[in-house]
Amino acid sequence: MSRVVFVCLGNICRSPAAEGVFTHMAKQASRGLIKELSVRYGLR
C-alpha cells in the first residue's frame, strides 16, 4: 500500500489542483473500482 500526502499551507490553487490530478490518476489506475475519491482535511 502506498500513501500520498499533499501539504499546503494556505495556497488555494495548488491544493485543489493536486486533488484533481490525484483523483483523475486514481480513477484511471483503479479501472472503475474507485468511483469517487475526495478527502479534505481543512488544515491551516
C-alpha angles and dihedrals in degrees: 000000000000127000125211123193126187113195120193127166106203099321105137097190107046097048095057090042092051091048092050094049093045093047091050092049093045092052091050093046094047093056092220098322092109114056098174131005117184124147120172122183103178093220115174 
